[in-house]
Amino acid sequence: MALQRYTKSVDGTIPIQALMYNDEELISTQDGIGIYDGLQKSLDHQSGIVHITSQRLFYIDATKKASRSFSLALSHVSRTDYYAGLFSSSPKVTLHLSIEDPASEEPSGFGSWECEVCAYRNPPGLSPSAARVCALCGVPRSLPAKSASSASSKVPQPNIDSSFPTSASTSALPQRFRKPSSISCPACTFLNHPYMQTCEICSTPLPKASGDHTHIEVKSAPTTRPTTPGLNDNDIGSKMLKLSFRKGGDKVFYTALKRSLKGRAWEITPSNAGTNGARSGISGIMQAVETNAQNRDTDMSNALQDLEALMVKAKDMVRLAAELNERLTASSTTTANDPYSSVLSSTPTEPEEATFIRSSLSQLGLQMENTPVTLDMMKDEREWMEQLARELASILQGSEKVPSSSSSGGMMKKRGIIALDEVWGGWNRARGVALIPPSTFLEVIPHLPAFTNPTITSRTLNSGLAVLHTPPYSRAAFAARICGLLALAGPKSTTEIAQEEGITIGLTVEMLIIVEEDGDVCRDDGQSVIQEKKGDILVLGEVNWWANLFIGYTWDGQE
C-alpha cells in the first residue's frame, strides 16, 4: 500500500535533529498520532510522534522506535484534506500522494561527493535538491556509476550481428549512442566539460553537446511473456495516507503542513536560489569565494556590534548600581543621624527594601565602592598597569573613602607581611566578575611601590614562597630587629619570636633561616633533647635562637 510504496524506514532512537538534512528546518511536532494506510488503520502505527519539516514528514513510533518509524518526502504530496472530527471520531488530515513512482527519487545527500569539474569535495548531509549541483562551481552532479549503468542498460541497443567483433560493434554504433565529449568554446577554443553551459575561461555561452543519448527513443521488440503486474494506480488506498489526531493539535499541525507544502523547499537548489543563474566554472568559484568572504565579514561586524552594545549596557548597569548604592548609603546615614530614630532604637537599622537591593547587587557582582579597572577603559597597556597597581594599593592599605574603623580597611592595614596567593585571592574577590589572571597580577607587582605608602615590595623566601611586605620586614630591618631583641632579652624560641612579631610560626622559621645565613644569629638546637617527662610522654625541647657573639672574633690558638 502507500506506506510501503512512498515511505522510508528510519531509526527513531536517533534524535530528529540528527535525521534532518543540513538545509532542512523543523516546523512543528505533535504527539498522539495514528496512521491510516489508505482507508484502513495501520496496526503497527497507532501511537507515535509526527514531526513536520520543510521537506519531509517523520513518524516516530512510541513503542518500537527503531523498527516502526518512517519518513515521507513532502514532494509526493499532491493535495491535502482536513476532517475536523465528529463525536467519537478523531480529527484527521488526509495526504493524497502523487502517481509518480517514488523509486525514481534521487538519493539523499548523506554522503560526500567530488565534483568532476572543480574537484571540490561537497560535504554530506545535504538534501537531494541541494546535492544535485556542486556547492562551489554550480555544475550539476553526474549520475553515479550504478545508476548510469542501469540507465544505459535501459536504452535498447541496435540489432547487430553477434558474429562481429566487440570493437567493430562499438565503432559501428551511431554517433547518438556514444558518450558526449568535451565542448570546444567558439571564442577561445577551450575544451569545457560536457555539463558546462558557459566557458570556464571567457564565460561565452557554449553550444549544446551533440550525441546526448538521454533524449533518444528507440522501440524494442515485444517481449514473449507478460510483464509483472504492479500496484493498481486506480486504487484510492494506494495513493493516500491519513493522520489521526488522538490528543488534539490538528489545526496547528495542519497550518504548519500547508505552510511547508507551499514553500516547496525540495525544489530550491543552490543554482536557482541566487540572483545570478549562470554560476558555473571559474567565475562561479570566484563568486562563491567572494560571497563567503562578504558573509563572514557581515557576521563578524554584527557580532562585534552586539558585543559593543552589551558593553555599553554593562557600563550603564554598573553606573546605575553605583548611584543606587550611594543613595542607599546616604539614606542610611540620614536615618542614623535622625534624633527621633535614635530614641526609638539605640542601634540604627537599615530598611528591609534597602537590604534587599544591596543583596541583589551583591549577587550580580555590582556592589563595589569603585568600579574595577578593565583594559577597554584605558588607552594603552601601560596606563592599565598603573591603574591596576593603584587599585591593588587601595585593596592592601585601604581607600581614603573607607573609614579606618571599617572592616574593609585593607588587607595589610595591621599586617606587615602577607603571602602573594592570599593577596591575589582577596583582590579577585573584591573585583567581582572582572577577574585578574595570575600573569597580569605578577606584571602589576613591580608597579606597586609607586602607589603605596609605606612602600610595599615583593620578596621570595628560600622555600620559594613569594610575599609582599612593608619596610620593617625587609631583610636588613628584620635582622636588625631580631638581633636587638636577642641582645636585650636573651635567647628566644621560634614560638616566642613569632608571637613578638605577630606572624605565623612557619613564616618566622623561613625569615630566621635567612638571618642565620647572614651570620647575625645562631641556633641552639634542642629538638632532640628531652626537656621534661610527664608519665609516659616525653616532652622534647625547642630550637632557641641566640645573638651571634662570634662576629669579628679571631681565635689566637690558645685556650
GUROGU-264772 format. One record per residue (C-alpha): residue number from 1; residue in three letters; x, y, z. Coordinates in steps of 0.5 Angstrom, whole numbers, plus 2048, in hexadecimal, padded with zeros to 3 digits. Each point is the difference from the previous one (the first is absolute). Layout:
! residues N
   pos   code     u     v     w
   NUM    ALA     X     Y     Z
...
END
This chain:
! residues 559
   pos   code     u     v     w
     1    MET   800   800   800
     2    ALA   802   807   801
     3    LEU   804   7FF   806
     4    GLN   805   7FB   7FC
     5    ARG   800   804   7FA
     6    TYR   801   807   802
     7    THR   804   800   807
     8    LYS   807   7FE   802
     9    SER   801   7FD   807
    10    VAL   805   804   805
    11    ASP   803   7FE   806
    12    GLY   7FB   804   805
    13    THR   805   7FF   806
    14    ILE   804   806   7FD
    15    PRO   7FE   807   801
    16    ILE   7FC   803   7FB
    17    GLN   806   806   7FF
    18    ALA   805   7FA   7FE
    19    LEU   7FB   7FD   7FB
    20    MET   7FF   807   7FC
    21    TYR   804   803   7FB
    22    ASN   804   806   801
    23    ASP   7FC   804   7FC
    24    GLU   7F9   7FD   803
    25    GLU   7FC   804   805
    26    LEU   7FC   7FD   806
    27    ILE   7F9   804   7FF
    28    SER   7FB   7FC   805
    29    THR   800   7FA   805
    30    GLN   7F9   7FC   802
    31    ASP   800   7FA   804
    32    GLY   7FA   7FB   801
    33    ILE   7FF   7FF   7F8
    34    GLY   7FE   7FA   7FD
    35    ILE   801   7FE   7F9
    36    TYR   7FB   7FD   7FA
    37    ASP   803   7FC   7FB
    38    GLY   7FB   802   7FA
    39    LEU   7F9   7FF   803
    40    GLN   802   7FB   805
    41    LYS   804   801   807
    42    SER   807   7FE   800
    43    LEU   800   7FC   807
    44    ASP   807   801   801
    45    HIS   800   807   7FF
    46    GLN   7FA   803   805
    47    SER   804   803   805
    48    GLY   806   805   7FF
    49    ILE   803   807   7FF
    50    VAL   800   803   7F9
    51    HIS   805   806   7FE
    52    ILE   7FF   804   7FA
    53    THR   806   803   7FD
    54    SER   801   805   7FA
    55    GLN   801   7FA   7FB
    56    ARG   7FD   7F9   804
    57    LEU   7FC   7FD   805
    58    PHE   802   7FC   805
    59    TYR   7FC   7FB   804
    60    ILE   804   7FD   807
    61    ASP   7FC   7FA   803
    62    ALA   7FF   801   807
    63    THR   801   7F8   802
    64    LYS   805   7FE   7FA
    65    LYS   804   806   7FE
    66    ALA   806   7FC   7FC
    67    SER   7FB   7FC   7FC
    68    ARG   7FA   803   7FF
    69    SER   802   807   7FF
    70    PHE   800   803   7F9
    71    SER   801   807   7FC
    72    LEU   7FB   802   7FA
    73    ALA   803   805   7FB
    74    LEU   7FB   806   7FF
    75    SER   802   800   7F9
    76    HIS   7FB   7FA   7FF
    77    VAL   7FA   804   803
    78    SER   7FC   803   7FA
    79    ARG   7FA   803   805
    80    THR   7FD   7FF   807
    81    ASP   7F9   800   803
    82    TYR   7FE   801   807
    83    TYR   7FB   7FD   804
    84    ALA   7FE   803   807
    85    GLY   7FD   7FA   803
    86    LEU   7F9   7FF   803
    87    PHE   7FE   7FC   807
    88    SER   805   7FB   801
    89    SER   803   801   7F9
    90    SER   807   803   801
    91    PRO   803   806   7FB
    92    LYS   803   7FD   7FA
    93    VAL   805   803   7FB
    94    THR   800   7FC   7F9
    95    LEU   806   800   7FC
    96    HIS   7FF   7FF   7F8
    97    LEU   806   7FD   7FD
    98    SER   802   801   7F9
    99    ILE   800   7FB   7FB
   100    GLU   808   800   7FE
   101    ASP   804   7FB   802
   102    PRO   804   801   807
   103    ALA   805   7FC   7FE
   104    SER   803   805   7FB
   105    GLU   801   805   805
   106    GLU   808   802   800
   107    PRO   804   7FD   806
   108    SER   801   805   806
   109    GLY   806   804   801
   110    PHE   802   7FC   807
   111    GLY   807   7FF   7FC
   112    SER   805   804   7FE
   113    TRP   802   800   7F8
   114    GLU   805   803   7FC
   115    CYS   7FF   805   7FA
   116    GLU   802   7FE   7F9
   117    VAL   802   807   7FE
   118    CYS   803   803   806
   119    ALA   802   7FA   805
   120    TYR   7FC   803   805
   121    ARG   7FE   7FB   806
   122    ASN   7F9   802   801
   123    PRO   7FE   7FF   808
   124    PRO   7FB   7FB   802
   125    GLY   7F9   801   803
   126    LEU   7FD   804   7FA
   127    SER   7F9   7FF   7FE
   128    PRO   7FF   7FD   7F9
   129    SER   7FF   806   7FD
   130    ALA   806   804   803
   131    ALA   804   7F9   7FE
   132    ARG   7FE   801   7F8
   133    VAL   805   805   7FF
   134    CYS   808   802   802
   135    ALA   7FF   805   806
   136    LEU   807   803   7FD
   137    CYS   7FF   801   7F9
   138    GLY   7F9   7FE   7FF
   139    VAL   801   7FB   7FB
   140    PRO   7FA   7FA   800
   141    ARG   802   7FA   803
   142    SER   802   7FA   7FC
   143    LEU   7FC   7F9   801
   144    PRO   803   7FB   804
   145    ALA   803   7FA   7FC
   146    LYS   7FB   7FC   802
   147    SER   7FA   804   7FE
   148    ALA   804   802   7FA
   149    SER   801   7F8   7FE
   150    SER   7F9   7FF   802
   151    ALA   7FD   806   7FB
   152    SER   805   7FD   7FB
   153    SER   7FD   7F9   800
   154    LYS   7F9   803   7FF
   155    VAL   802   803   7FA
   156    PRO   7FF   7FB   7FA
   157    GLN   806   7FE   7FC
   158    PRO   7FF   800   7F9
   159    ASN   800   7F9   7FD
   160    ILE   807   7FE   7FE
   161    ASP   802   7F9   7FE
   162    SER   804   7FD   805
   163    SER   805   7FD   7FC
   164    PHE   803   807   7FF
   165    PRO   806   801   805
   166    THR   7FE   804   806
   167    SER   805   806   7FE
   168    ALA   7FC   800   7F9
   169    SER   7F9   800   803
   170    THR   802   806   804
   171    SER   803   804   7FB
   172    ALA   7FA   7FE   7FB
   173    LEU   7FB   804   805
   174    PRO   7FD   806   7FE
   175    GLN   803   807   803
   176    ARG   7FA   801   804
   177    PHE   802   7FA   804
   178    ARG   807   802   802
   179    LYS   801   804   807
   180    PRO   801   807   7FE
   181    SER   807   803   800
   182    SER   802   807   802
   183    ILE   7FD   806   7FE
   184    SER   805   805   7FC
   185    CYS   7FF   807   801
   186    PRO   7FE   804   7FA
   187    ALA   804   806   803
   188    CYS   807   7FE   803
   189    THR   7FF   7F8   7FE
   190    PHE   801   7FE   807
   191    LEU   7FD   7F9   801
   192    ASN   7FB   800   805
   193    HIS   7FC   7FA   804
   194    PRO   7FA   7FE   7FC
   195    TYR   7FC   802   806
   196    MET   802   807   800
   197    GLN   7FC   806   7FD
   198    THR   805   805   7FF
   199    CYS   807   800   7FF
   200    GLU   804   800   806
   201    ILE   805   805   7FE
   202    CYS   7FD   805   7FC
   203    SER   7F8   7FF   802
   204    THR   7FE   7FF   7F9
   205    PRO   7FA   7FC   7FF
   206    LEU   801   7F9   7FE
   207    PRO   7FC   7FC   7FA
   208    LYS   7FD   7FA   802
   209    ALA   803   7FA   800
   210    SER   7FF   7FB   7FB
   211    GLY   7FE   7F9   801
   212    ASP   7FC   800   806
   213    HIS   7FD   7F9   801
   214    THR   7FB   802   805
   215    HIS   7FB   803   7FB
   216    ILE   800   7FA   7FB
   217    GLU   7FA   7FC   800
   218    VAL   801   7F9   7FD
   219    LYS   7FB   7FB   7FF
   220    SER   802   7F9   802
   221    ALA   7FD   7F9   7FE
   222    PRO   7FA   7FE   804
   223    THR   801   7FB   806
   224    THR   7FE   7F9   800
   225    ARG   7FD   800   807
   226    PRO   7FB   805   803
   227    THR   803   805   805
   228    THR   800   7FF   807
   229    PRO   7F9   804   803
   230    GLY   802   806   804
   231    LEU   7FC   804   805
   232    ASN   7F9   802   7FE
   233    ASP   800   807   7FF
   234    ASN   7F9   801   7FF
   235    ASP   7FF   7FD   808
   236    ILE   7FF   806   804
   237    GLY   803   7FD   806
   238    SER   807   7FF   7FD
   239    LYS   801   808   7FF
   240    MET   7FD   802   807
   241    LEU   802   801   807
   242    LYS   7FC   802   806
   243    LEU   803   803   806
   244    SER   7FB   7FF   806
   245    PHE   801   805   806
   246    ARG   7FE   7FD   806
   247    LYS   803   805   805
   248    GLY   7FE   807   7FC
   249    GLY   804   805   7FD
   250    ASP   7FE   7FE   7F9
   251    LYS   7FE   807   7FE
   252    VAL   807   803   802
   253    PHE   803   7FA   7FC
   254    TYR   7FC   801   7FA
   255    THR   802   807   800
   256    ALA   808   7FE   800
   257    LEU   7FF   7FB   7FB
   258    LYS   7FC   804   7FB
   259    ARG   806   806   801
   260    SER   805   7FA   7FF
   261    LEU   7FD   7FE   7F9
   262    LYS   7FF   807   7FE
   263    GLY   807   801   801
   264    ARG   803   7FA   7FC
   265    ALA   807   800   802
   266    TRP   801   7FA   7FD
   267    GLU   800   804   7F9
   268    ILE   805   805   802
   269    THR   807   7FF   7FE
   270    PRO   806   804   801
   271    SER   801   801   7F9
   272    ASN   7F9   804   7FF
   273    ALA   800   802   807
   274    GLY   805   806   7FF
   275    THR   7FF   806   7FB
   276    ASN   804   7FE   7FB
   277    GLY   7FE   7FA   7FD
   278    ALA   807   7FE   7FC
   279    ARG   804   7FF   806
   280    SER   805   7FB   7FD
   281    GLY   807   7FF   7FE
   282    ILE   806   804   803
   283    SER   7FC   806   800
   284    GLY   7FB   7FD   804
   285    ILE   805   7FD   805
   286    MET   803   807   801
   287    GLN   7F9   803   801
   288    ALA   7FF   7FB   805
   289    VAL   806   801   804
   290    GLU   7FE   808   800
   291    THR   7F9   7FE   802
   292    ASN   803   7FC   806
   293    ALA   805   806   802
   294    GLN   7FB   805   800
   295    ASN   7FB   7FC   804
   296    ARG   806   7FE   805
   297    ASP   801   808   801
   298    THR   7F9   801   801
   299    ASP   7FF   7FB   805
   300    MET   807   803   804
   301    SER   7FD   807   7FF
   302    ASN   7F9   7FE   803
   303    ALA   804   7FC   806
   304    LEU   804   806   801
   305    GLN   7FA   805   800
   306    ASP   7FC   7FB   805
   307    LEU   807   800   805
   308    GLU   800   807   800
   309    ALA   7F9   801   801
   310    LEU   801   7FB   806
   311    MET   806   804   803
   312    VAL   7FC   807   800
   313    LYS   7FA   7FD   803
   314    ALA   805   7FC   805
   315    LYS   803   807   802
   316    ASP   7F9   803   801
   317    MET   7FF   7FB   805
   318    VAL   806   801   804
   319    ARG   7FF   807   800
   320    LEU   7F9   800   802
   321    ALA   802   7FB   805
   322    ALA   805   805   803
   323    GLU   7FB   805   800
   324    LEU   7FB   7FC   804
   325    ASN   805   7FE   805
   326    GLU   802   807   801
   327    ARG   7F9   802   801
   328    LEU   7FE   7FA   805
   329    THR   807   802   804
   330    ALA   7FD   807   800
   331    SER   7F9   7FE   802
   332    SER   803   7FB   806
   333    THR   805   806   802
   334    THR   7FA   805   801
   335    THR   7FC   7FB   804
   336    ALA   805   7FE   805
   337    ASN   801   808   801
   338    ASP   7F9   801   801
   339    PRO   7FE   801   807
   340    TYR   7F9   7FD   800
   341    SER   803   7FA   7FE
   342    SER   805   7FF   805
   343    VAL   7FB   801   805
   344    LEU   7FC   7FA   7FE
   345    SER   806   7FC   7FE
   346    SER   807   800   803
   347    THR   803   7FD   7FA
   348    PRO   7FE   803   7F9
   349    THR   7FD   7FA   7FC
   350    GLU   800   800   7F8
   351    PRO   7F9   800   7FD
   352    GLU   7FE   7F9   7FD
   353    GLU   800   803   7F9
   354    ALA   807   802   800
   355    THR   803   7FA   803
   356    PHE   7FC   7FC   7FA
   357    ILE   803   805   7FB
   358    ARG   807   7FF   803
   359    SER   800   7F9   800
   360    SER   7FD   7FF   7F9
   361    LEU   806   805   7FD
   362    SER   805   7FC   804
   363    GLN   7FD   7F9   7FD
   364    LEU   801   804   7F9
   365    GLY   807   802   802
   366    LEU   7FF   807   7FF
   367    GLN   800   802   808
   368    MET   807   804   800
   369    GLU   803   806   802
   370    ASN   804   801   7FA
   371    THR   7FF   7FD   7F9
   372    PRO   805   7FB   7FE
   373    VAL   805   803   7FB
   374    THR   800   7FC   7FA
   375    LEU   804   800   7F9
   376    ASP   7FB   803   7FC
   377    MET   7FF   806   805
   378    MET   808   802   7FE
   379    LYS   803   803   7FA
   380    ASP   806   7FB   801
   381    GLU   803   7FB   804
   382    ARG   805   804   804
   383    GLU   7FA   804   803
   384    TRP   7FC   7FA   801
   385    MET   806   7FD   804
   386    GLU   801   807   804
   387    GLN   7F8   800   802
   388    LEU   800   7F8   802
   389    ALA   806   802   804
   390    ARG   7FC   806   803
   391    GLU   7FA   7FB   801
   392    LEU   804   7FB   804
   393    ALA   804   805   804
   394    SER   7F9   802   803
   395    ILE   7FE   7F9   801
   396    LEU   806   7FF   804
   397    GLN   800   806   804
   398    GLY   7F9   802   800
   399    SER   7FD   806   7FC
   400    GLU   7FF   807   803
   401    LYS   7F9   800   7FF
   402    VAL   7FF   7FA   804
   403    PRO   800   802   808
   404    SER   806   7FD   804
   405    SER   7FB   7FC   804
   406    SER   7FD   7FD   7FA
   407    SER   802   7F8   800
   408    SER   802   802   7F9
   409    GLY   806   804   802
   410    GLY   805   7FC   7FC
   411    MET   803   7F9   800
   412    MET   807   803   802
   413    LYS   7FD   805   805
   414    LYS   802   7FC   806
   415    ARG   805   7FB   7FD
   416    GLY   807   802   7FD
   417    ILE   801   7FA   7FC
   418    ILE   7FB   7FB   7FC
   419    ALA   800   7FB   7FB
   420    LEU   7FF   801   7F9
   421    ASP   7FB   7FB   7FF
   422    GLU   7FC   803   805
   423    VAL   800   807   7FD
   424    TRP   7FE   7FD   7F9
   425    GLY   7FA   7FD   803
   426    GLY   7FE   806   804
   427    TRP   801   804   7FA
   428    ASN   7FB   7FC   7FC
   429    ARG   7FB   7FF   805
   430    ALA   800   808   800
   431    ARG   7FF   801   7F9
   432    GLY   7FA   7FB   7FF
   433    VAL   800   7FD   7F9
   434    ALA   805   804   7FD
   435    LEU   806   7FB   802
   436    ILE   807   801   7FF
   437    PRO   804   7FB   7FE
   438    PRO   807   7FE   803
   439    SER   804   802   7FB
   440    THR   7FD   807   800
   441    PHE   801   800   807
   442    LEU   807   7FF   800
   443    GLU   801   805   7FB
   444    VAL   7FD   805   805
   445    ILE   804   7FF   806
   446    PRO   806   804   7FD
   447    HIS   7FC   806   800
   448    LEU   7FD   7FF   807
   449    PRO   806   804   804
   450    ALA   7FE   807   7FC
   451    PHE   7F9   800   802
   452    THR   801   7FD   808
   453    ASN   802   804   806
   454    PRO   803   7FD   804
   455    THR   803   7FC   7FA
   456    ILE   7FE   7F9   7FE
   457    THR   805   7FC   7FD
   458    SER   801   7F9   7FE
   459    ARG   804   7FA   803
   460    THR   802   7F9   7FE
   461    LEU   802   7FC   806
   462    ASN   805   7F9   800
   463    SER   7FA   7FC   7FF
   464    GLY   7FD   803   7FA
   465    LEU   7FA   804   804
   466    ALA   7FF   807   7FD
   467    VAL   7FE   805   805
   468    LEU   7FE   808   800
   469    HIS   803   803   806
   470    THR   801   807   803
   471    PRO   807   803   801
   472    PRO   800   7FE   807
   473    TYR   800   7F9   7FD
   474    SER   806   801   7FB
   475    ARG   806   7FB   801
   476    ALA   804   805   804
   477    ALA   7FB   803   804
   478    PHE   7FD   7F9   803
   479    ALA   807   7FE   801
   480    ALA   802   806   804
   481    ARG   7F9   800   804
   482    ILE   802   7F9   802
   483    CYS   807   801   802
   484    GLY   7FE   806   804
   485    LEU   7FA   7FB   803
   486    LEU   805   7FA   802
   487    ALA   805   805   803
   488    LEU   7FC   803   805
   489    ALA   7FB   7FA   802
   490    GLY   805   7FB   7FF
   491    PRO   7FE   7F9   7FC
   492    LYS   7F9   7FF   7FD
   493    SER   7FD   7FB   7FD
   494    THR   7FD   800   7F9
   495    THR   7F9   800   803
   496    GLU   801   806   804
   497    ILE   803   804   7FB
   498    ALA   7FA   7FE   7FB
   499    GLN   7FC   803   806
   500    GLU   804   806   801
   501    GLU   800   801   7F8
   502    GLY   7F8   7FF   7FF
   503    ILE   802   7FB   7FA
   504    THR   7FF   7F8   7FF
   505    ILE   805   7FB   803
   506    GLY   801   7FE   7F9
   507    LEU   802   807   7FD
   508    THR   804   801   806
   509    VAL   804   7FA   7FF
   510    GLU   801   802   7F9
   511    MET   803   807   802
   512    LEU   804   7FE   806
   513    ILE   804   7FB   7FB
   514    ILE   802   806   7FB
   515    VAL   802   804   806
   516    GLU   804   7FA   802
   517    GLU   803   7FF   7FA
   518    ASP   803   807   800
   519    GLY   803   7FF   807
   520    ASP   7FC   804   804
   521    VAL   7FD   7FB   805
   522    CYS   802   7F8   802
   523    ARG   7FB   7FB   802
   524    ASP   800   7FB   806
   525    ASP   7FD   7FA   7FD
   526    GLY   7FC   7FD   806
   527    GLN   7FB   7FC   7FC
   528    SER   804   7F9   801
   529    VAL   801   802   808
   530    ILE   7FB   7FD   805
   531    GLN   7FE   806   804
   532    GLU   7FA   7FD   804
   533    LYS   7FD   7F9   801
   534    LYS   7F8   800   802
   535    GLY   7FF   7F9   802
   536    ASP   801   7FC   7F9
   537    ILE   800   806   7FC
   538    LEU   807   804   7FE
   539    VAL   800   807   7FF
   540    LEU   805   802   7FC
   541    GLY   804   807   7FF
   542    GLU   7FF   805   7FB
   543    VAL   805   804   7FC
   544    ASN   803   806   803
   545    TRP   803   806   7FD
   546    TRP   806   804   803
   547    ALA   803   806   7FD
   548    ASN   807   7FE   7FD
   549    LEU   805   803   804
   550    PHE   806   7FD   7FC
   551    ILE   7FF   805   7FA
   552    GLY   807   803   800
   553    TYR   804   7FB   805
   554    THR   806   7FD   7FE
   555    TRP   803   7FA   804
   556    ASP   807   801   801
   557    GLY   801   7F9   801
   558    GLN   800   800   808
   559    GLU   7FB   7FD   805
END
